[in-house]
């Protein structure tokens, strides 16, 4: 199994240059059956990363451009009256794909954003009283522009909490940027990518991730982190039970990528900024700065 993840990471690193750690976090998120939020300024490769992952995983991929006038029916689908049969026929929307890119999700109104809530949590959608299951596997990768930019609507906490991780790509280093300037178009390179981890292998790996062992001491450390966020004056509101489950799932996936069958405290620490950074409100915007008090004050047992 490890050869698949190694090849996938190597291929992705040839497209998104100089962002090895962020790509590893993204793959970790998918192995943990989570949804991914990528927040950054336009033009740093957010869409390219999602398209690259979909191509390498062989998933049916659909990009949905979120705008201020998009409606839930544009995402989920709607029933259309057939004059011949005199019945309403359901026409599925873009959500019925294995990987969805919700591009610039915070440019849509809260009403449109809420169309994703049931899909992300229960892997199904309910339209006009009827429930439709979504494909398996199903992932949402959303991109988000910084909140200070014109035309953005902040995501509510209920929406943010459904993303297992949030990452920021940032600018490339000078060496990576020179390679971008002198190399081929990223779109051309993506189209030539072979499938490195077929969906059936991905699902098998997801099952193996759940079997990674977490000792009682490790669970104590995880709970200590959660309790600290709820009691500390550094944060307006602590981590929810869902966030605790997300932290443990992400740590198991990180350990799996390191070819270990048990979670260690360093796994928790590696994924904590991406898992907790968007769930905690403090005086900082950077994920590393947000979780710094946790790493400094909560001892690994």
N, C-alpha and C positions, 0 to 999 in steps of 0.2 A: 504493500500500500504506500510506503514512504516514497517509492520511486515516482508515483503519480504526483504527489504534492511537490516533490523536488523539481520535476520537469515543469509543472505548472508555474511555480514561483520563478524559475529561470526564464520561462517564456514571457511572463508578465513583466519581469524586470528589464527585458529588452524593449518593451514598449513604453513603460513608465519609468523613466531613467532617474536613478538616484533616490528612489523612494522605497527601498527594500523593506524597511520596518512597517511602513503604512500598508504595503501590499500584503505583508504577512498578517497584519491585523485584519485586513479585509477578508482574507481566506479563512482566518480563525473564526470570524463572525459567521461566515457561511457554513463552516463545519459544525458550529454550535446551533445551527438552524435559526439564526438571527437575521434581522434586517439591519441595513447599514445606512447611516446618514453621513454624507460628506459635505462639510461646510467650509467654504473658502471663496475667495474672489473669483470672478469669471476668468477663464483661460489658463488655469493651472493643471487641467487634466482630469477633472472630476468625471465628466462624461466618458472620456477615453478609458478610464479605469473600469467603469461599469461595463462598457462594451467589450473590453478585453477579457474580463472575467466570464461574461456570457459566452464568448466565442471559445475560450479554453475549456469551459465546462459543457459545451454542446447544448446549451439551454435555449428554448424558444424565448426570444428577447423582444421587448417592445418598449420604446421610449414614449413617454407621455409628457408633452410640454405643458407645464402648469402656467396659466395666465390668470389675470384678474377676472376674466369672463367665462372660465371653464366651469361646467356644471357637473354634478355627480353622475348624471346619465352619460356624459361624455366619457367617463372613466369606466363605469360599471356596465353600461348597456341599457337598452330599453325595449319595450314591447311595441311592435308595429302592427297595425291592423291590416290583415290580408283580405282584400275585397273579394277574392275568389272563394276562399274557404270560410269567410266571415268569422275568422278567429284572429286573436292576437298572437303573433309569433315573436318570441324573444330573440333579439339580436345582441350577442355578447359584445362587451366592450373590451378595451385594451387590457383590462385587469386580468383577463383569462389567458395569461402567458406565464411561463415558469419564472422568468426574471423580468421585473418591471423597473424601468428607470423613471422615477418621478422627478423630472428635471425642473430645477428651480421651484421646489415645492412651496416655498414661502412667498411666492408671487401670486398664489391662488388665495381666494377667500377662505375663511374657516369652514364654510359650508362645503366647499369642494375638498378641502383637506380631510374632513371627517369621513369622506367616502372610503378612505383607506383603513379606517379603524377596525372594522369587523374583519376585513381581509387579512390584516397583519396579525391579528390576535387569534382568529379562529379558522383561518384558511378557507373561508367561504364568504359569500356575499348574499344578502337577502334583498330581493327586488320585487316590489309589489306583492309582498307576502310570501314569496316563494324563495327557498334557499338553494343556491347553486354551489357545489364544491369547486375549489380552484385546483389547477394542475399541481402535480407533485414531481419534484420539489417546487416550492414557491418562495421567491425572495423579492423584497422591495429594496432597491437602492435609491435613495433620494439625495439630490444635491440641493444645497441651500446657500444663498448669498448672505453675506453679513447683514445683520439687521439694520445697520446704519445706511444701507443703500436705498435709493429711491424705489418705491413701489413694492415693498415687502410687508408681509403680514406675519407677525411672530407665531411660531407653532405653539399650541397649547401644551401644557405639561402632559396631558393624557396622550397626545400624539408623540411627543418626544420620548415618553417612557416605553413606547412600543418599538423603538429602535434599540437593538441590543448594544450597538456601538455608534459613536460619532468620531470621525477622524478629520484631520485637516492636512491637506497635502503641502501647502506652502510653495514658495518659489524653489526651482531647482538650483543646485550648486553650480558654480561656473563651468566645471567639467561636464556635467550633465547637460547644461544649456548649450554648450558648444556642440555637443553630439547631436542635440535636437536641431540646431541650426544647419549643420552640415549633413545630416542624415536624410533618410527617406521620410515621406509623409507618414504620420502615425496611422492614418486611415488605410493607406495601402498595406502597411505592415499587419494591421489587424485582420484585414480580409484574407491574408495568406496564412494566418495562424491555424494549426491543426488542433483538433480536440485532444486535450491532455488528460482530462478527468471526466469520462462519460457520466451522465446522470445516475446510472445504476451503481457505479463505483462511488460516486459522491454520497449517495444514500447509505451505502455500506459503511463508508467512513463515518458518517454521522452517527450510525448505530454504535460503532466502535468508540467514538468519543464519549458517549454516555456511560461506557463501561470503565473509563479511566477512574481509578480509585481516589477518593478523598478521605483522608484519615479524620478521626475525631479532633485531633489537634489542629488540622487544617480548617475544619468547619468552625472550630472555636475562633480561629484567626479571622475567618470570614464574618462571623457574627460580631466580633469585636469591632471590625471596621464599620459594619452596618449600625451598631449601637452608638459608636462615636459620632457618626453623622447626625444621628437623631438627638444627641445630647449636647453637641458642641455649639458654641455661639458663633462659630465660623460659618455656619450654614443656616439658611432660612427654613429649610425643611429637609428632613433626613431621607435616606434611601428607603424605598418601598420593598415589600417582600418580593415583588417581581424583579426589582433591581438586584436583590440578593441572589435569586436564581440565575439571573443573567450573568452576574459576576462569576459564579461557580461554573456555569456552562462554558463561558469564555476561557476560564483558567484551564478547564479540562481539555479544550481544543488546543490551547497553547502548549500544554504538556504533550498532547498527541503529536503535534508538529515537531516537538523535540524528541520524539520517539521514546517517551516515557509512559509507563502505565499507572503513574500516580502523580497527583498534583503536589507541588511544593510551594512555599510562600512566594518565591520569586515569580511563579506563574500568575498569582493574584496581583502582584505588584506590576507586572508587565502589562496586564490588560486593564488595570484599574482606571487610568486616565480616560481611555476610550469608552469604558462602560459607565463610569460615574460622572464624567465631566459635564455631560449635557443634562444630567438629572439633578445636580446640586446647584443651588443658587448661592453665590458668594460675591465678594467684591472684585473677582477676577473673571476674565473671559477665556483665558487660556486653560485648557484641560489639565496640563501638568501643574499649573499654579493652583487650580481649584483643589486638586487632591493632595497637594504638598503637605498640608497639616495632618492628613491621615497617615501618610507614609512616615512623617516625622514623629508622630505621637502614639501611634498604635504599634506595639511591639509584636513581632511574629513569635507565636508561642512555640 
